């Protein structure tokens, strides 16, 4: 037996709704998956989304996730370098 996921997806989308006032630059993986789910639910069954277009969107999101991970890693490295500089400066002052 197949159970419809429309109500479940709608409930999860409303319970995990983005916080009001967030900008487009703060969308995450959860937001992307909710948008993808809604897009799949709302598409015309006689004219579905092109597979190439869907793959392109997924590849673009994957690339974006990689860039975000790289940025987070660079921020951690910069923080550690800042700490190292402060430590070296305070050691040389004494």
N, C-alpha and C positions, 0 to 999 in steps of 0.2 A: 504494500500500500504506500502510495506517495502522499506525503503531507505537504501542504503548501507552506512556503516560508514567508509569504507576503506579510502576514501579521507579525511574525517574529522579527523580520527585518525592519518593519515600520516601528515596532516597539524599541528595538535596539538603536535605531537611528534617533528616536526622540529621547531615549534615556541617555545617549552619548552625544547629544547635540552639541555643536561647538559653542563655546562661551561667547556671548554677545560682545561685540567690540573687538574681537580678534581680527587681525588683518589677514590678507591672503598669504602673507609670507610666513604665517605660523601654522599652516595646514600640515597635518602629519599623515602617517600611513593609515591611521584609523579613518581620517576624513576621506582619503582617497578610496579606501575600500567601501565606505558608505556611498560615495558618489558612484562608484562602479556598480554596486548592487542596485541602486536606484535606476541607473542607466539601463542595466540589463532588464529590470522589471518593467520599465516604461517603453522599451523599444517595440516597434511594430513587428509582430511575428512573421508577417509577409514581406518585410523589408528590414531584416536584422542588420546590426552593425557589421561592417566589413571586417573580416578577420585580420586583414593587414592593418587596418586602422586601430583595432584593439591591441594588436601586438606592438604597434608603434607607441601607443599610450603607455602600455606596461613597460616597455623598454625605457621610455622617457622618465617614468616614475622611478625605475630602478636606478637610472643614472643620477637622478635627483637625490635619491636616498644615499648613494655613494658619495656624492658631493657633500651632503649634510654630515655624514660620518667623518669625512676628511676634515671638514671645518671644525667639528667638535674635537678631533684629535689635535689639530693645530692650535686650538685655544688652550688645551691642556698643556701642550708643549710650551706655549708662550707663558703660561702661568708658572710652570716649573722654572723656566729661564729667568723670569722676573724674581722668583724666590731665590734663585742661585745668585743673581746679581746683588740683591739686597744682602744676602749672607756674606758675599765676598767683600762688599763695601763696608759692612759693619766689622768684619774681621781685619780689614786693612786700616780702619780708623783707630783700632785699639793698639 
